[in-house]
Amino acid sequence: MGDDESVPTPAESELTGTLETVAETETAYCRLCDEPVISSADDWGEVLEALAEHGIEDHDLPEDEPWTNEMLAAERDPDG
């Protein structure tokens, strides 16, 4: 099986599903609070920038380091 025929990981599948939803609805939602963050964006860069700004401002995620799945999970469940 070649690289272009590989089975996506669960994280890749989730990302693909999210991108398909954004493309269909023209609205990007926060994975942490399910609030709409941006609609009718001109390109994916604009969508990603709006999501990043929302995460930094509304969820106090670090601006200068990549967010990990563990950080996002902790933000979803602060008692866990």
Contact map, one row per residue, 1 for C-alpha under 8 A:
11101100000000000000000000000000000000000000000000000000000000000000000000000000
11111100000000000000000000000000000000000000000000000000000000000000000000000000
11111100000000000000000000000000000000000000000000000000000000000000000000000000
01111100000000000000000000000000000000000000000000000000000000000000000000000000
11111110000000000000000000000000000000000000000000000000000000000000000000000000
11111111000000000000000000000000000000000000000000000000000000000000000000000000
00001111100000000000000000000000000000000000000000000000000000000000000000000000
00000111111110000000000000000000000000000000000000000000000000000000000000000000
00000011111110000000000000000000000000000000000000000000000000000000000000000000
00000001111111000000000000000000000000000000000000000000000000000000000000000000
00000001111111100000000000000000000000000000000000000000000000000000000000000000
00000001111111110000000000000000000000000000000000000000000000000000000000000000
00000001111111111000000000000000000000000000000000000000000000000000000000000000
00000000011111111100000000000000000000000000000000000000000000000000000000000000
00000000001111111110000000000000000000000000000000000000000000000000000000000000
00000000000111111111000000000000000000000000000000000000000000000000000000000000
00000000000011111111100000000000000000000000000000000000000000000000000000000000
00000000000001111111110000000000000000000000000000000000000000000000000000000000
00000000000000111111111000000000000000000000000000000000000000000000000000000000
00000000000000011111111100000000000000000000000000000000000000000000000000000000
00000000000000001111111111110000000000000000000000000000000000000000000000000000
00000000000000000111111111110000000000000000000000000000000000000000000000000000
00000000000000000011111111100000000000000000000000000000000000000000000000000000
00000000000000000001111111000000000000000000000000000000000000000000000000000000
00000000000000000000111111100000000000000000000000000000000000000000000000000000
00000000000000000000111111110000000000111000000000000000000000000000000000000000
00000000000000000000111011111000000111110000000000000000000000000000000000000000
00000000000000000000110001111100000111100000001000100000000000000000000000000000
00000000000000000000000000111110011111000000000000100000000000000000000000000000
00000000000000000000000000011111111110000000000000100110000000000000000000000000
00000000000000000000000000001111110000000000000000000000000000000000000000000000
00000000000000000000000000000111110000000000000000000000000000000000000100110000
00000000000000000000000000000111111000000000000000000000000000000000000000010000
00000000000000000000000000001111111100000000000000000000000000000000000000000000
00000000000000000000000000001100111110000000000000000000000000000000000000000000
00000000000000000000000000111100011111100000000000000000000000000000000000000000
00000000000000000000000000111100001111100000000001100100000000000000000000000000
00000000000000000000000000111000000111111000001001100000000000000000000000000000
00000000000000000000000001110000000111111000000000000000000000000000000000000000
00000000000000000000000001100000000001111100000000000000000000000000000000000000
00000000000000000000000001000000000001111111011000000000000000000000000000000000
00000000000000000000000000000000000000011111010000000000000000000000000000000000
00000000000000000000000000000000000000001111111000000000000000000000000000000000
00000000000000000000000000000000000000001111111100000000000000000000000000000000
00000000000000000000000000000000000000000011111110000000000000000000000000000000
00000000000000000000000000000000000000001111111111000000000000000000000000000000
00000000000000000000000000010000000001001011111111100000000000000000000000000000
00000000000000000000000000000000000000000001111111110000000000000000000000000000
00000000000000000000000000000000000000000000111111111000000000000000000000000000
00000000000000000000000000000000000011000000011111111100000000000000000000000000
00000000000000000000000000011100000011000000001111111110000000000000000000000000
00000000000000000000000000000000000000000000000111111111000000000000000000000000
00000000000000000000000000000000000000000000000011111111100000000000000000000000
00000000000000000000000000000100000010000000000001111111111000000000000000000000
00000000000000000000000000000100000000000000000000111111111110000000000000000000
00000000000000000000000000000000000000000000000000011111111111100000000000000000
00000000000000000000000000000000000000000000000000001111111110000000000000000000
00000000000000000000000000000000000000000000000000000111111100000000000000000000
00000000000000000000000000000000000000000000000000000111111110000000000000100000
00000000000000000000000000000000000000000000000000000011111111000000000000000000
00000000000000000000000000000000000000000000000000000011101111100010000000000000
00000000000000000000000000000000000000000000000000000001000111111110000000000000
00000000000000000000000000000000000000000000000000000001000011111100000000000000
00000000000000000000000000000000000000000000000000000000000001111100000000000000
00000000000000000000000000000000000000000000000000000000000001111110000000000000
00000000000000000000000000000000000000000000000000000000000001111111000000000000
00000000000000000000000000000000000000000000000000000000000011001111101100000000
00000000000000000000000000000000000000000000000000000000000000000111111100000000
00000000000000000000000000000000000000000000000000000000000000000011111110000000
00000000000000000000000000000000000000000000000000000000000000000001111111000000
00000000000000000000000000000000000000000000000000000000000000000011111111100000
00000000000000000000000000000001000000000000000000000000000000000011111111110000
00000000000000000000000000000000000000000000000000000000000000000000111111111000
00000000000000000000000000000000000000000000000000000000000000000000011111111111
00000000000000000000000000000001000000000000000000000000001000000000001111111100
00000000000000000000000000000001100000000000000000000000000000000000000111111100
00000000000000000000000000000000000000000000000000000000000000000000000011111111
00000000000000000000000000000000000000000000000000000000000000000000000001111111
00000000000000000000000000000000000000000000000000000000000000000000000001001111
00000000000000000000000000000000000000000000000000000000000000000000000001001111
